[in-house]
Amino acid sequence: MSTTRTLTPPTQARPAADAAAPGLRHPWKLVASREIQVRLRDRNFLMSTALTLVILLALILLQGFLGGGSMSYRIGVEGGDGTRIVAMAEQAATAQDPAAELVSVDLGDAAAVEEATRSGDVDYGLIATADGWEVVDEGPTASELELVLADAARTDAMTRNAAEAGTDLGSLMAGTSLSTRDLTAQDDGSDGFMAFVLGFVFAILFYMSSLMFGMQIASSAVEEKQSRLVEILSAAIPVRSLLLGKVLGSTALALGQMVLIVAVGLVGLAFTDYDVALPGLAEGIAWYIPFFVLGFLALACVWAAAGSLASRAEDLQSTTMPLTMLLVAVFIVGINLQGIWRTIASFVPVMSTILMPMRILEGKVEWWEPVVALLLVLGFCLLTIRLGARLYQRSLLHTSGSLTWRRAMTLQD
């Protein structure tokens, strides 16, 4: 009697969490590509980016509309005195704007000036009165025209009064000149106010990008955890590769969005009166990019860890609160620091992403300062990546309730 034995093949082992499934040489690239593709198909993300660009362009165009355009008016006058006033006003206007043009039209008397103004043959009328001069129009007078005409009329009257008093206008006006000096102007001629505005915009961009994309990283982590999808992913992809893909994909998106916004803003400024200040700001803009990337990376892994601490989307508010408060503090303190404390804080990682580009734009740094600050933020970035990866790996598969930061540190890998 023979016995037949059936050999059962050994159960195939589940891929370890620290080894990628066969065929996936670089699984983090797959994860990063998926993160980018999902976000680029997200209507909310695309609409928010487009809305930001539209608002930015609208503000630039509005500034150009309100402050742009040269004066060009036809002004009806009664005779030689009015012609002289308009000529003096045009000389003052062209000193500020070479394209300005004020043309006087001699109409003979006040009635003719008023009639021509009503019919639209001239833009404004200038009529002599007992006390001086009067500008007539069928609506409010342009403030810029009113100012130059008022100055011209005042100068003309003072010249005649000085002659009658036996002196000249120069002697009469001695000691009355007023000049201005911008304390924010740089020695190299760059616009200090423009540098401040651009530095402030950089600070807002970093704050908003870190908050928006950070919350997206955290939300993605908790969604995968809540749906138990992470258990499937971790069987095929090492947890560290999963984290690396998420972080690099989000960093690429954040950098791309920031570069797009800054590029559109700079192109818009090139068509305004501030275009002359752009060459002096190039160095600060170039330094901002590496500070932005490293500053974002320094927080991205910690955002992923915050998402992995939660077991439900409702828990995200509590697990991400420390990071949100940190960003708020960095932004508020960073833009308000002054003096020596501002200089010191510009070397502090994360805060240096805001302050060091500001100081570079202002021209108040030595060549070695941004290099040292960048090395410090790089070291801090490596530290937070290591810490965030450890927390992420320890808490990602923990599904029995949310974890605190302290509790997650005590878990075993």
C-alpha positions as CSV (number, residue, x, y, z in Angstrom):
1,M,0.0,0.0,0.0
2,S,1.5,3.3,-1.1
3,T,1.0,6.6,0.5
4,T,0.7,9.7,-1.7
5,R,2.2,12.9,-0.2
6,T,1.2,16.3,-1.5
7,L,3.8,18.9,-1.2
8,T,2.3,22.3,-0.3
9,P,4.3,25.2,-1.6
10,P,5.5,27.5,1.2
11,T,3.5,30.6,1.8
12,Q,5.0,33.6,0.0
13,A,6.3,36.1,2.5
14,R,4.8,39.6,2.5
15,P,7.3,42.2,1.4
16,A,8.9,43.9,4.2
17,A,8.1,47.6,4.9
18,D,11.8,48.5,4.4
19,A,12.2,46.8,1.0
20,A,10.4,47.7,-2.2
21,A,8.4,45.2,-4.1
22,P,10.2,43.6,-7.1
23,G,10.2,45.8,-10.2
24,L,10.2,49.1,-8.2
25,R,13.7,50.3,-8.2
26,H,12.8,53.9,-7.2
27,P,9.4,53.8,-5.6
28,W,9.7,57.3,-4.2
29,K,9.6,58.6,-7.8
30,L,6.3,56.8,-8.4
31,V,4.8,58.4,-5.2
32,A,6.1,61.8,-6.0
33,S,4.7,61.6,-9.6
34,R,1.3,60.5,-8.2
35,E,1.3,63.4,-5.7
36,I,2.0,65.9,-8.5
37,Q,-0.5,64.5,-10.9
38,V,-3.3,64.3,-8.3
39,R,-2.6,67.9,-7.2
40,L,-2.5,69.2,-10.8
41,R,-5.9,67.6,-11.4
42,D,-7.3,69.2,-8.2
43,R,-9.7,71.9,-9.3
44,N,-9.4,73.8,-6.0
45,F,-5.6,73.9,-6.3
46,L,-5.7,75.1,-9.9
47,M,-8.4,77.7,-9.2
48,S,-6.6,79.1,-6.1
49,T,-3.4,79.4,-8.1
50,A,-5.2,81.1,-11.0
51,L,-7.0,83.4,-8.6
52,T,-3.8,84.4,-6.9
53,L,-2.2,85.3,-10.3
54,V,-5.3,87.2,-11.4
55,I,-5.4,89.3,-8.2
56,L,-1.6,89.9,-8.5
57,L,-1.9,91.2,-12.0
58,A,-5.0,93.2,-11.2
59,L,-3.2,95.0,-8.4
60,I,-0.2,95.8,-10.7
61,L,-2.5,97.0,-13.5
62,L,-4.5,99.0,-11.0
63,Q,-1.4,100.7,-9.7
64,G,-0.3,101.5,-13.3
65,F,-3.8,102.8,-14.1
66,L,-4.1,105.0,-11.1
67,G,-0.5,106.3,-11.2
68,G,0.2,106.0,-14.9
69,G,-0.6,108.1,-17.9
70,S,1.0,111.4,-18.8
71,M,-0.9,114.7,-18.6
72,S,-2.2,115.9,-21.9
73,Y,-4.8,118.7,-21.9
74,R,-6.0,121.6,-24.1
75,I,-6.6,124.6,-21.9
76,G,-8.6,127.6,-23.1
77,V,-7.3,131.0,-22.0
78,E,-8.3,134.7,-22.4
79,G,-5.1,136.1,-23.6
80,G,-1.3,136.4,-23.0
81,D,-1.4,136.2,-19.2
82,G,-3.2,132.8,-19.3
83,T,-0.9,131.6,-22.1
84,R,2.1,132.4,-19.9
85,I,0.6,130.5,-16.9
86,V,-0.1,127.4,-19.0
87,A,3.5,127.5,-20.4
88,M,4.9,127.7,-16.9
89,A,2.7,124.8,-15.8
90,E,3.9,122.7,-18.7
91,Q,7.5,123.4,-17.9
92,A,7.0,122.2,-14.4
93,A,5.0,119.1,-15.5
94,T,7.6,118.1,-18.1
95,A,10.3,118.3,-15.5
96,Q,8.6,115.4,-13.7
97,D,7.2,113.7,-16.8
98,P,8.8,114.4,-20.2
99,A,5.7,113.1,-21.9
100,A,3.4,115.6,-20.3
101,E,1.8,118.2,-22.6
102,L,-0.3,121.3,-21.8
103,V,-1.5,123.3,-24.8
104,S,-3.0,126.8,-24.4
105,V,-5.8,127.9,-26.7
106,D,-6.3,131.7,-26.8
107,L,-10.1,132.3,-27.0
108,G,-10.2,136.0,-26.3
109,D,-12.6,136.4,-23.3
110,A,-14.1,134.5,-20.4
111,A,-17.4,133.8,-22.1
112,A,-15.6,132.1,-25.1
113,V,-13.5,130.1,-22.7
114,E,-16.6,128.8,-20.9
115,E,-18.4,128.0,-24.1
116,A,-15.4,126.1,-25.5
117,T,-15.2,124.1,-22.3
118,R,-18.9,123.2,-22.4
119,S,-18.7,122.1,-26.0
120,G,-15.6,120.0,-25.5
121,D,-13.3,122.1,-27.8
122,V,-10.9,122.4,-24.8
123,D,-10.5,120.1,-21.8
124,Y,-10.3,123.0,-19.3
125,G,-10.6,126.7,-19.1
126,L,-8.4,129.2,-17.3
127,I,-10.0,132.5,-16.4
128,A,-8.5,135.5,-14.6
129,T,-10.4,136.7,-11.4
130,A,-9.9,139.5,-9.0
131,D,-8.1,137.2,-6.6
132,G,-6.0,135.3,-9.2
133,W,-7.1,132.5,-11.5
134,E,-10.0,130.1,-11.9
135,V,-10.1,126.7,-13.6
136,V,-13.5,125.9,-15.2
137,D,-14.7,122.5,-16.3
138,E,-17.9,120.4,-16.5
139,G,-16.7,118.1,-13.8
140,P,-14.1,117.9,-11.1
141,T,-10.6,119.1,-12.1
142,A,-7.8,116.6,-12.3
143,S,-5.8,117.0,-9.2
144,E,-2.4,116.8,-11.0
145,L,-3.4,119.6,-13.4
146,E,-4.8,121.7,-10.5
147,L,-1.5,121.4,-8.7
148,V,0.8,122.5,-11.5
149,L,-1.5,125.4,-12.5
150,A,-1.7,126.5,-8.9
151,D,2.1,126.5,-8.6
152,A,2.5,128.3,-11.9
153,A,0.0,131.0,-10.9
154,R,1.7,131.4,-7.5
155,T,5.1,131.7,-9.1
156,D,3.9,134.2,-11.7
157,A,2.2,136.4,-9.1
158,M,5.2,136.4,-6.7
159,T,7.5,137.3,-9.6
160,R,5.4,140.4,-10.4
161,N,4.9,141.3,-6.8
162,A,8.7,141.0,-6.2
163,A,9.4,143.3,-9.2
164,E,7.0,145.9,-7.8
165,A,8.7,145.7,-4.4
166,G,12.1,146.4,-6.0
167,T,13.5,142.8,-5.5
168,D,13.5,139.6,-7.4
169,L,11.9,136.2,-7.0
170,G,15.1,134.5,-6.0
171,S,15.8,136.8,-3.1
172,L,12.1,136.6,-2.1
173,M,12.1,132.8,-2.1
174,A,15.5,132.3,-0.4
175,G,15.4,129.7,2.3
176,T,11.9,128.3,1.3
177,S,13.0,125.3,-0.8
178,L,11.9,121.8,0.4
179,S,13.7,118.6,-0.6
180,T,13.0,115.0,0.3
181,R,15.4,112.1,1.1
182,D,14.3,108.5,1.3
183,L,16.0,106.8,4.3
184,T,15.4,103.4,2.8
185,A,17.2,104.2,-0.4
186,Q,20.4,102.1,-1.0
187,D,23.9,103.3,-1.8
188,D,23.7,101.4,-5.1
189,G,20.6,103.4,-6.1
190,S,18.1,100.6,-5.7
191,D,14.7,101.3,-4.3
192,G,14.6,100.6,-0.6
193,F,10.8,100.7,-0.4
194,M,10.5,98.2,-3.3
195,A,13.0,96.0,-1.5
196,F,10.8,96.1,1.7
197,V,7.7,95.3,-0.3
198,L,9.3,92.4,-2.2
199,G,10.7,91.0,1.1
200,F,7.3,91.2,2.7
201,V,5.8,89.4,-0.4
202,F,8.5,86.6,0.0
203,A,7.6,86.2,3.6
204,I,3.9,85.8,2.8
205,L,4.6,83.3,0.0
206,F,6.7,81.1,2.3
207,Y,4.1,81.3,5.1
208,M,1.1,80.5,2.8
209,S,3.0,77.8,0.8
210,S,4.2,76.1,4.0
211,L,0.7,76.2,5.6
212,M,-1.2,75.2,2.5
213,F,1.0,72.4,1.2
214,G,1.9,71.3,4.7
215,M,-1.8,70.7,5.5
216,Q,-2.2,68.9,2.1
217,I,0.7,66.5,3.1
218,A,-0.9,65.9,6.5
219,S,-4.3,65.4,5.0
220,S,-2.9,62.9,2.4
221,A,-1.2,60.9,5.2
222,V,-4.3,60.7,7.4
223,E,-6.6,59.8,4.4
224,E,-4.4,56.9,3.4
225,K,-4.3,55.8,7.1
226,Q,-8.1,56.1,7.6
227,S,-8.9,54.2,4.4
228,R,-6.4,51.5,5.3
229,L,-4.7,52.1,2.0
230,V,-1.4,52.7,3.7
231,E,-1.3,49.0,4.8
232,I,-1.4,48.0,1.2
233,L,1.2,50.6,0.1
234,S,3.6,49.8,3.0
235,A,3.5,46.2,1.9
236,A,4.9,47.1,-1.6
237,I,6.8,50.3,-0.8
238,P,9.1,51.1,2.0
239,V,7.6,53.6,4.4
240,R,10.6,56.0,4.0
241,S,10.1,55.9,0.2
242,L,6.5,56.7,0.7
243,L,7.3,59.7,2.9
244,L,10.1,60.8,0.5
245,G,7.8,60.8,-2.5
246,K,5.1,62.8,-0.7
247,V,7.6,65.4,0.5
248,L,9.5,65.8,-2.8
249,G,6.2,65.9,-4.8
250,S,4.8,68.6,-2.6
251,T,8.1,70.5,-2.6
252,A,8.2,70.5,-6.3
253,L,4.6,71.8,-6.5
254,A,5.2,74.5,-3.9
255,L,8.4,75.7,-5.6
256,G,6.7,75.7,-9.0
257,Q,3.8,77.7,-7.7
258,M,6.1,80.2,-6.0
259,V,8.3,80.7,-9.1
260,L,5.2,81.2,-11.2
261,I,3.8,83.8,-8.9
262,V,7.1,85.7,-8.6
263,A,7.7,85.5,-12.3
264,V,4.3,86.9,-13.1
265,G,4.7,89.6,-10.5
266,L,8.2,90.7,-11.9
267,V,6.9,90.7,-15.5
268,G,4.0,92.9,-14.3
269,L,6.4,95.3,-12.5
270,A,8.5,95.6,-15.6
271,F,5.6,97.6,-17.1
272,T,5.4,100.0,-14.2
273,D,7.5,102.8,-12.9
274,Y,9.2,100.4,-10.5
275,D,11.0,98.6,-13.4
276,V,14.2,100.6,-12.7
277,A,14.5,98.9,-9.3
278,L,14.4,95.3,-10.6
279,P,18.1,94.9,-11.4
280,G,19.1,95.8,-7.9
281,L,16.8,93.2,-6.5
282,A,18.1,90.3,-8.6
283,E,20.5,89.0,-6.0
284,G,17.9,88.8,-3.3
285,I,15.5,87.0,-5.6
286,A,18.2,84.4,-6.5
287,W,19.0,83.8,-2.8
288,Y,15.3,83.4,-1.9
289,I,14.9,80.2,-3.9
290,P,17.4,77.9,-2.0
291,F,16.1,79.4,1.3
292,F,12.5,78.6,0.3
293,V,13.3,75.0,-0.7
294,L,15.3,74.1,2.4
295,G,12.9,76.0,4.7
296,F,9.9,74.1,3.2
297,L,11.7,70.7,3.3
298,A,12.6,71.4,7.0
299,L,8.9,71.4,7.8
300,A,7.4,69.1,5.2
301,C,8.5,65.8,6.9
302,V,7.1,67.1,10.2
303,W,3.8,67.9,8.5
304,A,3.7,64.3,7.2
305,A,4.4,63.1,10.8
306,A,1.6,65.3,12.1
307,G,-0.8,63.7,9.6
308,S,0.3,60.2,10.6
309,L,-0.3,60.9,14.3
310,A,-4.1,61.3,13.5
311,S,-6.3,58.4,12.9
312,R,-9.2,60.5,11.4
313,A,-9.3,63.7,9.5
314,E,-11.1,65.2,12.5
315,D,-7.9,64.8,14.6
316,L,-5.7,66.8,12.2
317,Q,-6.5,70.1,13.9
318,S,-5.0,69.0,17.2
319,T,-2.0,67.2,15.7
320,T,-1.1,70.0,13.3
321,M,-1.7,72.8,15.8
322,P,2.0,73.0,17.0
323,L,3.2,73.5,13.4
324,T,0.5,76.0,12.6
325,M,1.4,78.1,15.7
326,L,5.1,77.8,14.8
327,L,4.5,79.2,11.3
328,V,2.4,82.1,12.6
329,A,5.1,83.0,15.2
330,V,7.8,82.9,12.6
331,F,5.9,85.1,10.2
332,I,4.7,87.7,12.8
333,V,8.0,87.9,14.7
334,G,10.1,87.8,11.5
335,I,8.5,90.9,9.9
336,N,8.5,92.9,13.1
337,L,12.1,92.3,14.4
338,Q,14.5,95.3,14.1
339,G,18.1,96.0,14.9
340,I,20.5,93.5,16.2
341,W,17.7,91.0,17.0
342,R,16.7,91.0,13.3
343,T,20.3,90.3,12.3
344,I,20.6,87.4,14.8
345,A,17.2,85.9,13.8
346,S,18.2,85.9,10.2
347,F,20.6,83.0,11.0
348,V,17.9,81.0,12.9
349,P,16.7,78.1,10.7
350,V,13.2,78.6,9.1
351,M,13.1,82.2,10.3
352,S,16.1,82.8,8.1
353,T,13.9,81.9,5.1
354,I,12.0,85.2,5.7
355,L,14.7,87.5,7.2
356,M,17.9,86.7,5.2
357,P,16.3,87.4,1.8
358,M,14.9,90.6,3.2
359,R,18.3,91.7,4.4
360,I,19.9,90.8,1.1
361,L,17.3,92.9,-0.7
362,E,18.1,95.8,1.6
363,G,21.8,95.4,0.9
364,K,22.7,95.0,4.6
365,V,24.6,91.7,4.5
366,E,28.2,90.6,4.0
367,W,28.9,88.0,1.4
368,W,29.4,85.2,4.0
369,E,26.2,85.8,5.9
370,P,23.7,84.1,3.5
371,V,26.1,81.3,3.0
372,V,26.3,80.6,6.8
373,A,22.5,81.0,7.2
374,L,21.9,78.5,4.3
375,L,24.3,76.0,5.8
376,L,22.5,76.3,9.2
377,V,19.1,75.8,7.6
378,L,20.5,72.8,5.7
379,G,21.7,71.2,8.9
380,F,18.3,71.9,10.5
381,C,16.6,70.4,7.5
382,L,18.5,67.1,7.8
383,L,17.6,67.0,11.5
384,T,13.9,67.6,10.9
385,I,13.8,65.1,8.0
386,R,15.3,62.4,10.3
387,L,12.9,63.3,13.1
388,G,9.9,63.5,10.9
389,A,10.7,60.2,9.1
390,R,11.1,58.4,12.4
391,L,7.7,59.7,13.7
392,Y,6.0,59.0,10.4
393,Q,7.3,55.4,10.3
394,R,6.4,54.7,13.9
395,S,2.9,56.1,13.8
396,L,1.7,55.4,10.3
397,L,0.4,51.9,11.0
398,H,-1.0,52.9,14.4
399,T,-4.8,52.9,13.9
400,S,-6.2,52.7,17.4
401,G,-6.8,56.4,18.0
402,S,-4.7,59.5,17.5
403,L,-1.2,59.8,19.0
404,T,0.5,62.7,20.8
405,W,3.9,63.8,19.7
406,R,5.4,62.5,22.9
407,R,3.7,59.2,22.7
408,A,4.8,58.7,19.1
409,M,8.4,59.2,20.1
410,T,8.2,56.3,22.6
411,L,6.8,53.8,20.0
412,Q,9.1,51.2,18.5
413,D,9.9,51.1,14.8
